[in-house]
Amino acid sequence: MHVKKGDRVKIIAGREKGKEGDIIRAIPREDRVVIEKINLVKRHQKPTPEFAQGGIISKEAPIHVSNVMLVCSSCKKPTRVAHKFLDSGKKVRVCKRCGATI
């Protein structure tokens, strides 16, 4: 996947198109990510030790990773991601727009 937990991303397709948020959970097996305060859905929750009250709660639903684009930390724009090896042999992600290491 071209994104991981903690990355800032912009939604490029779907109901939430144009919004930005941080990834709080990545699900590589399903190619999906959960983004903070994006794609909120209502769920009926039974009372549990965590949610003593129960009721209808709002929670973030996963979005397919193809519908998000990484926002570069240096140029602050959505960008595609390239991979590059440093002299030390470490693999890093690189911004396709400005060439900065992400």
Phi, psi and omega per residue, in radians:
M1 nan 2.569 -3.106
H2 -1.501 -0.078 3.106
V3 -2.253 2.803 3.095
K4 -2.557 3.061 -3.086
K5 -0.990 2.346 3.124
G6 1.654 -0.227 3.129
D7 -1.247 2.584 3.015
R8 -1.607 2.214 -3.092
V9 -2.268 2.779 3.061
K10 -2.036 2.387 3.123
I11 -1.394 2.226 -3.088
I12 -1.925 -0.085 3.130
A13 -2.684 2.661 3.062
G14 1.766 -2.975 -3.055
R15 -1.088 -0.559 -3.070
E16 -1.713 0.327 -3.064
K17 -0.921 2.321 3.100
G18 1.703 -0.275 -3.117
K19 -1.469 2.732 3.101
E20 -2.118 2.649 3.097
G21 -2.949 3.027 3.138
D22 -1.746 2.492 3.119
I23 -1.343 2.207 3.115
I24 -1.801 -0.297 3.119
R25 -2.754 2.364 3.066
A26 -1.978 2.425 3.137
I27 -2.138 1.418 -3.035
P28 -1.090 -0.547 -3.124
R29 -1.072 -0.561 -3.122
E30 -1.876 0.046 -3.081
D31 0.975 0.792 -3.125
R32 -2.293 2.729 3.077
V33 -2.342 2.655 3.066
V34 -1.930 2.174 -3.049
I35 -1.975 2.392 -3.081
E36 -1.046 2.174 3.087
K37 1.063 0.441 3.106
I38 -2.173 2.491 3.130
N39 1.045 0.869 3.136
L40 -1.284 2.370 3.093
V41 -2.238 2.712 3.103
K42 -1.630 2.373 3.115
R43 -2.314 2.444 3.046
H44 -1.435 2.157 -3.060
Q45 -2.017 2.153 3.055
K46 -1.272 2.648 3.084
P47 -1.084 2.269 3.106
T48 -2.374 3.009 3.066
P49 -1.001 -0.568 3.096
E50 -1.240 -0.868 -3.132
F51 -1.956 1.459 -3.064
A52 -1.077 -0.588 -3.098
Q53 -1.346 -0.686 -3.030
G54 1.308 -2.799 3.109
G55 1.809 -2.810 -3.126
I56 -1.667 2.133 -3.114
I57 -2.067 2.722 3.036
S58 -1.774 2.348 3.087
K59 -2.526 2.793 -3.127
E60 -1.392 2.349 3.079
A61 -1.774 2.662 3.139
P62 -1.181 2.608 3.075
I63 -2.109 2.506 3.114
H64 -1.138 2.453 -3.036
V65 -1.142 -0.372 3.117
S66 -1.273 -0.242 -3.137
N67 -1.646 0.112 3.114
V68 -2.178 2.662 3.128
M69 -2.310 2.318 -3.113
L70 -1.141 2.384 3.073
V71 -1.700 2.132 -3.116
C72 -1.157 2.401 -3.108
S73 -1.313 -0.390 -3.122
S74 -1.631 -0.776 -3.116
C75 -1.672 -0.102 3.059
K76 1.026 0.508 3.116
K77 -2.175 2.663 3.067
P78 -1.119 2.425 -3.066
T79 -2.567 2.753 2.974
R80 -1.410 2.879 -3.037
V81 -2.042 2.327 3.001
A82 -1.954 2.778 3.090
H83 -2.014 2.499 -3.065
K84 -2.555 2.590 3.085
F85 -1.750 2.292 3.066
L86 -1.379 2.982 3.121
D87 -1.065 -0.524 3.133
S88 -1.305 -0.169 3.133
G89 1.695 -0.011 -3.130
K90 -1.400 2.394 3.110
K91 -1.555 2.241 -3.118
V92 -2.243 2.779 3.041
R93 -1.590 2.485 -3.073
V94 -2.247 2.444 3.101
C95 -1.265 2.280 3.119
K96 -1.299 -0.403 -3.123
R97 -1.355 -0.977 -3.001
C98 -1.908 -0.202 3.112
G99 1.452 0.094 -3.114
A100 -1.340 2.607 3.081
T101 -1.324 2.331 -3.108
I102 -1.690 nan nan
